[in-house]
Amino acid sequence: MTDAGPLPELPYHPDPLATGSVAASDTACVCCGHRRGHVYTGPVFAVADGLDDALCPWCLADGTAAERYEAQFTGLRAFPDASEFLAAEFDEAFLGALDAEGQPTAYLFRCRHCARHLAYADFS
């Protein structure tokens, strides 16, 4: 395993370890091939398969993974039922899931520009 030092800053995940979006792992990143000690465990929205739990935070932080796989990793754009207005108005950072009885009931975001909070829940 490569000693990669401290985790890179992920602007859309202010505390990726606390939200569970990044976890310790000896898995090699499918993008760069390095074993850096952590992998991204959050949602990956891309045409390519095999990206779940397979990308290192460094490839997310520098944009390599997004560019190579035309991928998105979080935000309201990940929820198809979220209105176009909300997706256009918020440049959001994922803060975590709001749980009730151990089940996610909503997802909390904060606008990176105005710091307003937004919770999204799918009740379908």
SEBA-592382 format. One record per residue: residue in three letters; x, y, z of N, C-alpha, C, CB in turn. Coordinates in Angstrom, 3 decimals, padded with zeros to 6 digits. Glycine has a CB too. Layout:
N
  res      n_xx      n_yy      n_zz     ca_xx     ca_yy     ca_zz      c_xx      c_yy      c_zz     cb_xx     cb_yy     cb_zz
  ALA         X         Y         Z         X         Y         Z         X         Y         Z         X         Y         Z
...
//
This chain:
124
  res      n_xx      n_yy      n_zz     ca_xx     ca_yy     ca_zz      c_xx      c_yy      c_zz     cb_xx     cb_yy     cb_zz
  MET   000.842  -001.170   000.000   000.000   000.000   000.000   000.890   001.238   000.000  -000.959  -000.004   001.214
  THR   000.567   002.210  -000.814   001.314   003.458  -000.897   000.893   004.379   000.232   001.099   004.141  -002.262
  ASP   001.852   005.071   000.851   001.525   006.067   001.854   001.218   007.357   001.117   002.687   006.257   002.891
  ALA  -000.054   007.694   001.021  -000.467   008.850   000.237  -000.573   010.121   001.067  -001.783   008.570  -000.422
  GLY  -000.330   010.036   002.367  -000.454   011.219   003.205  -001.905   011.525   003.517   000.195   012.412   002.535
  PRO  -002.189   012.775   003.920  -003.559   013.122   004.285  -004.488   013.098   003.075  -003.595   014.498   004.940
  LEU  -005.749   012.865   003.345  -006.737   012.842   002.264  -006.791   014.199   001.574  -008.134   012.458   002.806
  PRO  -007.033   014.201   000.270  -007.178   015.476  -000.435  -008.510   016.127  -000.069  -007.079   015.270  -001.967
  GLU  -008.614   017.420  -000.286  -009.873   018.117  -000.052  -010.841   017.783  -001.178  -009.652   019.651   000.052
  LEU  -012.037   017.363  -000.806  -013.107   017.083  -001.764  -014.184   018.138  -001.549  -013.687   015.618  -001.590
  PRO  -014.273   019.137  -002.412  -015.180   020.261  -002.178  -016.647   019.872  -002.011  -015.065   021.223  -003.302
  TYR  -017.053   018.792  -002.640  -018.454   018.381  -002.538  -018.682   017.389  -001.400  -018.913   017.768  -003.850
  HIS  -017.628   017.059  -000.680  -017.692   016.167   000.479  -016.816   016.776   001.574  -017.221   014.699   000.114
  PRO  -017.335   017.726   002.358  -016.501   018.396   003.352  -015.897   017.455   004.399  -017.308   019.443   004.043
  ASP  -016.594   016.367   004.740  -016.068   015.415   005.721  -016.353   014.002   005.225  -016.697   015.650   007.137
  PRO  -015.607   013.545   004.203  -015.949   012.281   003.539  -015.824   011.048   004.419  -015.086   012.103   002.349
  LEU  -014.980   011.079   005.429  -014.890   009.930   006.326  -016.134   009.848   007.207  -013.620   010.017   007.195
  ALA  -016.609   010.992   007.693  -017.787   011.015   008.560  -019.049   010.594   007.811  -017.976   012.408   009.152
  THR  -019.173   010.967   006.539  -020.371   010.597   005.774  -020.279   009.180   005.230  -020.587   011.572   004.626
  GLY  -019.104   008.571   005.321  -018.922   007.233   004.763  -018.634   007.250   003.278  -020.139   006.401   005.023
  SER  -018.406   008.434   002.712  -018.126   008.541   001.281  -016.713   008.097   000.934  -018.338   009.964   000.816
  VAL  -015.835   008.059   001.928  -014.466   007.550   001.768  -014.203   006.601   002.923  -013.401   008.718   001.732
  ALA  -013.586   005.468   002.625  -013.273   004.471   003.646  -011.864   003.927   003.445  -014.299   003.324   003.615
  ALA  -011.280   003.457   004.523  -009.964   002.820   004.452  -010.076   001.550   003.618  -009.414   002.500   005.879
  SER  -009.093   001.329   002.746  -009.110   000.151   001.877  -007.734  -000.039   001.254  -010.194   000.287   000.774
  ASP  -007.382  -001.279   000.983  -006.126  -001.536   000.276  -006.386  -001.821  -001.205  -005.376  -002.719   000.923
  THR  -007.583  -001.501  -001.679  -007.954  -001.684  -003.083  -007.177  -000.729  -003.977  -009.463  -001.476  -003.273
  ALA  -006.724  -001.214  -005.107  -006.056  -000.355  -006.087  -007.113   000.454  -006.833  -005.195  -001.198  -007.083
  CYS  -006.848   001.724  -007.028  -007.750   002.609  -007.767  -007.775   002.177  -009.235  -007.304   004.107  -007.632
  VAL  -008.966   002.024  -009.819  -009.058   001.620  -011.228  -008.634   002.749  -012.164  -010.486   001.179  -011.561
  CYS  -008.588   003.965  -011.661  -008.229   005.112  -012.505  -006.709   005.287  -012.574  -008.886   006.402  -011.967
  CYS  -006.035   005.320  -011.420  -004.588   005.582  -011.407  -003.750   004.340  -011.123  -004.272   006.636  -010.377
  GLY  -004.386   003.270  -010.612  -003.673   002.034  -010.325  -002.956   002.000  -008.981  -002.692   001.788  -011.391
  HIS  -002.994   003.089  -008.211  -002.301   003.146  -006.919  -003.177   002.608  -005.789  -001.878   004.585  -006.608
  ARG  -002.523   002.043  -004.805  -003.178   001.648  -003.554  -002.819   002.733  -002.543  -002.721   000.190  -003.059
  ARG  -003.754   003.639  -002.300  -003.463   004.808  -001.467  -004.025   004.699  -000.053  -004.010   006.044  -002.122
  GLY  -004.684   003.589   000.253  -005.185   003.387   001.608  -006.636   003.796   001.817  -004.338   004.136   002.554
  HIS  -007.239   004.430   000.815  -008.645   004.830   000.908  -009.297   004.713  -000.466  -008.778   006.280   001.456
  VAL  -010.604   004.448  -000.461  -011.384   004.465  -001.694  -012.647   005.274  -001.459  -011.728   003.023  -002.166
  TYR  -013.185   005.794  -002.549  -014.460   006.495  -002.525  -015.563   005.455  -002.528  -014.602   007.475  -003.733
  THR  -016.484   005.531  -001.554  -017.558   004.545  -001.422  -018.930   005.139  -001.701  -017.541   003.944  -000.037
  GLY  -018.962   006.418  -002.069  -020.229   007.077  -002.358  -020.732   006.719  -003.737  -020.087   008.578  -002.234
  PRO  -021.816   007.364  -004.145  -022.412   007.049  -005.441  -021.538   007.493  -006.606  -023.771   007.694  -005.553
  VAL  -021.501   006.662  -007.630  -020.803   006.987  -008.881  -021.839   006.901  -009.989  -019.574   006.013  -009.154
  PHE  -022.064   008.014  -010.672  -023.033   008.058  -011.760  -022.260   008.212  -013.056  -024.065   009.221  -011.569
  ALA  -022.086   007.085  -013.757  -021.290   007.058  -014.981  -021.800   005.931  -015.872  -019.773   006.876  -014.665
  VAL  -021.485   006.013  -017.142  -021.847   004.949  -018.078  -021.014   003.701  -017.787  -021.641   005.413  -019.546
  ALA  -019.758   003.897  -017.410  -018.843   002.768  -017.150  -019.270   001.991  -015.907  -017.393   003.275  -016.980
  ASP  -019.086   000.691  -015.948  -019.330  -000.177  -014.800  -018.032  -000.399  -014.045  -019.936  -001.526  -015.246
  GLY  -018.131  -000.938  -012.839  -016.958  -001.317  -012.068  -016.282  -000.168  -011.333  -015.979  -001.957  -012.961
  LEU  -016.987   000.941  -011.139  -016.373   002.086  -010.469  -016.732   002.184  -008.989  -016.780   003.354  -011.163
  ASP  -017.744   001.440  -008.554  -018.122   001.481  -007.143  -017.003   000.915  -006.279  -019.428   000.699  -006.906
  ASP  -016.644   001.678  -005.236  -015.591   001.280  -004.286  -014.270   000.976  -004.987  -016.038   000.056  -003.487
  ALA  -014.000   001.660  -006.108  -012.798   001.357  -006.889  -011.986   002.588  -007.272  -013.183   000.620  -008.133
  LEU  -012.394   003.769  -006.796  -011.687   005.002  -007.132  -011.092   005.621  -005.880  -012.627   006.001  -007.828
  CYS  -009.888   006.141  -006.003  -009.270   006.786  -004.846  -009.722   008.245  -004.757  -007.723   006.702  -004.932
  PRO  -009.720   008.809  -003.557  -010.114   010.209  -003.384  -009.232   011.183  -004.164  -010.080   010.568  -001.920
  TRP  -007.990   010.820  -004.431  -007.077   011.698  -005.167  -007.525   011.862  -006.616  -005.646   011.145  -005.118
  CYS  -008.031   010.790  -007.229  -008.525   010.880  -008.608  -009.845   011.648  -008.675  -008.706   009.475  -009.204
  LEU  -010.622   011.644  -007.591  -011.810   012.482  -007.539  -011.410   013.935  -007.367  -012.742   012.041  -006.401
  ALA  -010.492   014.196  -006.439  -010.109   015.566  -006.101  -009.483   016.307  -007.275  -009.146   015.558  -004.941
  ASP  -008.661   015.616  -008.062  -007.995   016.324  -009.174  -008.794   016.285  -010.478  -006.621   015.721  -009.414
  GLY  -009.976   015.637  -010.446  -010.849   015.617  -011.613  -010.563   014.515  -012.616  -010.762   016.906  -012.297
  THR  -009.522   013.732  -012.382  -009.151   012.677  -013.324  -010.276   011.664  -013.513  -007.893   011.968  -012.846
  ALA  -010.872   011.200  -012.417  -011.928   010.183  -012.513  -013.160   010.734  -013.227  -012.317   009.679  -011.112
  ALA  -013.555   011.961  -012.909  -014.726   012.559  -013.557  -014.506   012.695  -015.058  -015.039   013.934  -012.943
  GLU  -013.327   013.147  -015.432  -013.027   013.339  -016.853  -012.916   012.001  -017.594  -011.725   014.133  -017.014
  ARG  -012.167   011.065  -017.031  -011.935   009.789  -017.709  -013.216   008.982  -017.887  -010.925   008.972  -016.938
  TYR  -014.084   008.999  -016.868  -015.279   008.158  -016.907  -016.566   008.958  -017.128  -015.389   007.372  -015.622
  GLU  -016.428   010.270  -017.383  -017.595   011.138  -017.532  -018.568   010.891  -016.389  -018.289   010.904  -018.894
  ALA  -018.036   010.964  -015.173  -018.778   010.586  -013.973  -019.123   011.787  -013.106  -017.982   009.589  -013.166
  GLN  -020.200   011.629  -012.346  -020.578   012.544  -011.281  -020.617   011.737  -010.001  -021.956   013.244  -011.567
  PHE  -020.371   012.398  -008.888  -020.210   011.647  -007.650  -021.170   012.003  -006.530  -018.851   011.826  -007.165
  THR  -021.831   013.111  -006.594  -022.804   013.446  -005.555  -023.624   014.636  -005.988  -022.109   013.735  -004.217
  GLY  -024.595   014.971  -005.183  -025.389   016.162  -005.432  -026.794   015.848  -005.880  -024.724   017.013  -006.451
  LEU  -027.573   016.886  -006.008  -028.968   016.713  -006.406  -029.095   016.116  -007.793  -029.692   018.036  -006.356
  ARG  -028.090   016.313  -008.631  -028.154   015.734  -009.968  -028.236   014.206  -009.905  -026.934   016.166  -010.792
  ALA  -027.853   013.649  -008.766  -027.901   012.203  -008.589  -029.320   011.699  -008.352  -027.012   011.793  -007.434
  PHE  -030.229   012.615  -008.003  -031.599   012.224  -007.711  -032.486   012.635  -008.878  -032.093   012.863  -006.383
  PRO  -032.930   011.695  -009.705  -033.663   012.045  -010.915  -034.951   012.797  -010.651  -033.968   010.816  -011.685
  ASP  -035.558   012.651  -009.476  -036.828   013.307  -009.194  -036.662   014.718  -008.639  -037.620   012.478  -008.226
  ALA  -035.438   015.142  -008.337  -035.226   016.503  -007.830  -035.529   017.487  -008.943  -033.767   016.697  -007.302
  SER  -036.132   018.601  -008.573  -036.534   019.558  -009.599  -035.334   020.195  -010.269  -037.418   020.630  -009.001
  GLU  -035.512   020.606  -011.511  -034.452   021.295  -012.255  -034.053   022.575  -011.550  -034.905   021.602  -013.690
  PHE  -035.029   023.262  -010.922  -034.725   024.503  -010.213  -033.707   024.255  -009.109  -036.002   025.118  -009.628
  LEU  -033.954   023.250  -008.281  -033.043   022.986  -007.170  -031.664   022.597  -007.677  -033.601   021.883  -006.270
  ALA  -031.612   021.761  -008.688  -030.322   021.341  -009.234  -029.558   022.528  -009.804  -030.520   020.275  -010.315
  ALA  -030.261   023.489  -010.404  -029.604   024.650  -011.002  -029.202   025.685  -009.957  -030.514   025.290  -012.032
  GLU  -029.954   025.798  -008.862  -029.724   026.843  -007.878  -028.656   026.491  -006.837  -031.006   027.155  -007.184
  PHE  -028.414   025.243  -006.604  -027.496   024.844  -005.549  -026.235   024.212  -006.126  -028.179   023.877  -004.593
  ASP  -025.093   024.739  -005.744  -023.810   024.083  -005.984  -023.498   023.442  -004.639  -022.646   025.107  -006.487
  GLU  -023.986   022.235  -004.452  -024.121   021.668  -003.132  -022.969   020.761  -002.716  -025.381   020.918  -003.058
  ALA  -022.718   020.780  -001.418  -021.776   019.851  -000.794  -022.586   018.870   000.024  -020.716   020.598   000.095
  PHE  -022.283   017.594  -000.100  -023.004   016.542   000.616  -022.524   016.503   002.057  -022.807   015.160  -000.067
  LEU  -023.468   016.638   002.998  -023.120   016.607   004.413  -023.432   015.273   005.063  -023.843   017.701   005.142
  GLY  -024.327   014.495   004.474  -024.617   013.178   005.031  -026.086   012.829   004.929  -024.179   013.113   006.471
  ALA  -026.391   011.614   005.336  -027.768   011.131   005.343  -028.384   011.413   006.700  -027.835   009.618   005.012
  LEU  -029.648   011.778   006.692  -030.408   011.942   007.918  -031.145   010.633   008.130  -031.395   013.175   007.851
  ASP  -030.912   009.991   009.258  -031.449   008.660   009.492  -032.581   008.665   010.510  -030.351   007.737   009.954
  ALA  -033.501   007.755   010.328  -034.540   007.460   011.301  -034.609   005.947   011.404  -035.933   008.087   010.894
  GLU  -034.455   005.435   012.604  -034.483   003.990   012.843  -033.481   003.247   011.963  -035.885   003.446   012.598
  GLY  -032.306   003.853   011.740  -031.245   003.197   010.996  -031.395   003.229   009.489  -031.151   001.810   011.427
  GLN  -032.435   003.874   008.972  -032.657   003.945   007.532  -032.532   005.393   007.063  -034.047   003.369   007.159
  PRO  -031.828   005.631   005.945  -031.757   007.005   005.432  -033.150   007.501   005.057  -030.810   007.086   004.208
  THR  -033.498   008.677   005.559  -034.789   009.262   005.246  -034.657   010.506   004.389  -035.528   009.589   006.512
  ALA  -033.486   011.134   004.433  -033.236   012.325   003.630  -031.729   012.503   003.507  -033.906   013.594   004.260
  TYR  -031.328   013.310   002.544  -029.920   013.579   002.315  -029.698   015.074   002.478  -029.465   013.086   000.905
  LEU  -028.735   015.444   003.293  -028.497   016.837   003.630  -027.358   017.403   002.789  -028.183   016.982   005.123
  PHE  -027.605   018.574   002.205  -026.623   019.278   001.392  -026.488   020.701   001.908  -027.023   019.268  -000.107
  ARG  -025.385   021.343   001.594  -025.181   022.758   001.906  -024.661   023.437   000.650  -024.186   022.951   003.110
  CYS  -025.258   024.566   000.303  -024.790   025.316  -000.856  -023.375   025.809  -000.575  -025.743   026.508  -001.181
  ARG  -022.468   025.583  -001.511  -021.071   025.979  -001.332  -020.877   027.478  -001.469  -020.193   025.261  -002.330
  HIS  -021.910   028.204  -001.940  -021.788   029.653  -002.128  -022.473   030.443  -001.026  -022.365   030.053  -003.467
  CYS  -023.722   030.089  -000.702  -024.475   030.879   000.274  -024.641   030.177   001.612  -025.828   031.215  -000.280
  ALA  -024.212   028.923   001.732  -024.256   028.117   002.957  -025.670   027.715   003.379  -023.605   028.874   004.078
  ARG  -026.687   027.937   002.519  -028.033   027.459   002.840  -028.038   025.942   002.822  -029.083   028.022   001.843
  HIS  -028.859   025.361   003.679  -028.987   023.915   003.742  -030.207   023.456   002.947  -029.087   023.447   005.201
  LEU  -030.102   022.260   002.422  -031.173   021.650   001.664  -031.197   020.169   002.003  -030.995   021.882   000.133
  ALA  -032.381   019.664   002.307  -032.538   018.225   002.516  -033.405   017.692   001.389  -033.167   017.904   003.922
  TYR  -033.017   016.561   000.844  -033.778   015.925  -000.225  -034.214   014.546   000.233  -032.947   015.835  -001.531
  ALA  -035.494   014.250   000.057  -036.024   012.939   000.391  -036.880   012.456  -000.761  -036.838   012.977   001.707
  ASP  -036.808   011.188  -001.058  -037.606   010.583  -002.119  -038.678   009.735  -001.443  -036.717   009.721  -003.105
  PHE  -039.913   010.189  -001.523  -041.001   009.477  -000.857  -041.829   008.657  -001.821  -041.890   010.449  -000.133
  SER  -041.268   008.316  -002.972  -042.036   007.537  -003.946  -042.125   006.096  -003.555  -041.428   007.649  -005.315
//
